[in-house]
Amino acid sequence: MIGTRLYYWTTKASGVMTVEYTFSNVTNKLVVVDMSIEGKYHRWNWMSYEGRTTLMALLEEDFEQFYGVTLTNRYDAEVEKLAA
């Protein structure tokens, strides 16, 4: 079983974003559990699609380096846009 991980991303505009994420056995993808910027609550859907894509690429890289695995089911913002 894989637990949650914390990732700290220093953004250009907002400061340090703390992201808690995990791997979902249901979707076989990484899932953002919680996030904050400079200690203030933040939500995934408040981010631009570009920001989401950048963040997920960082999380996928962090996950792969930490666990030594290669993810095959990666985040795709275009799919999310079509579903909205």
Secondary structure, 3 states (H helix, E strand, C coil): CCCCEEEEEEECCCEEEEEEEEEECCCCEEEEEEEEECCEEECHHHCCHHHHHHHHHHHHHHHHHHHCCCCCCCCCHHHHHHHC
